[in-house]
Amino acid sequence: MSLLAIHLDASGIAVIAVVGIMILGVAYFALRFWLVSTRPPDIKEVRTPNLDRMNRDALAHLGDEEDDDDDDAPAGLKEDLPPRLG
């Protein structure tokens, strides 16, 4: 009898079948993941003219605000800050 001889009974065939199915499952999910991850995205641009206009208006007015030194600071906060340079 050779050392490489395999005794095939019902339990041996079942183990081989289960391992084969597991390998096929892993290969299937790996191939599917690879195909999905390398596909270019299919993103359809959604037109939002009203929202875009509101964003542009908000950004345009963002720099227009002046710095007020009296913005309802808590009592005692300005006394604890060092004087401004410049």
N, C-alpha and C positions, 0 to 999 in steps of 0.2 A: 504494500500500500504506500502510495506517495504522500509526502507531506502537504502537497498542494491539493490533494483530493478533498472535495467538499461533500459532505453527506447532506443531500437535499431531502429534507422531510417537510412536512406541512409548516412547522414553525420557522424553518430556514427560509422557505419561499415567502412566507408572510413578512419576515424581516426585510428581505430583499425588496419586496413590493412596496412596503411602507417607506423605506429609505429612497427608493426610486421616485415615488410620488412626491416626497418632500423635496428632493433635488429639482424635480420638474416645477414644483410650486415656487421655489426660490428663484429659479431661472426665469419663470414667467413674470414674477413681480419685479425682478431686476431689469428685465428687458422693457417692461411697461414703464417703469420709472425713468429709464434712460430715454425712451422715446418721448415721454411727456416733458421731461426737463430740458430736452434739446430743441423742442418745437418753439418757433417764435410765438410770442404772445399775440392773441387775437383780441386786442383792445379796441373797442369802437369808441371814438370820441363822442361824448355827449355835449351838445351845444348848450351852454348856460349863459346866454347873453346878459340876462338881468343880473345874475350873480357876478359875472365878470365886470360889469359896469359898476356895481356896488363896491367891488374890491378895488378897482382903479380909483374911484372917488375917495375911498377911505385912505388909500395909500397917498393920494395927492394931498389930502388935508392933514396927513400925519406930521409933516414937517412944518405946517403952518401954525401949530400951537406954540404960544409963547410960554416961557418958563415963568410961572408965578412963584415968588418966594413965600407967599402967604397961602399955601394950599392946605388949610385946616390941619396944620401940624399939631401933634399932641403937646400939651403944656409942658414946658421945660425941655423939649427936644432941641430947639434952636439954641438954647443957652449952652447945651452940652457940646455942640458942634464947634470945631475951630473956625475962625473967620476965613472967608473966601480970599484966595490970592488972586489979584488981578482986578 
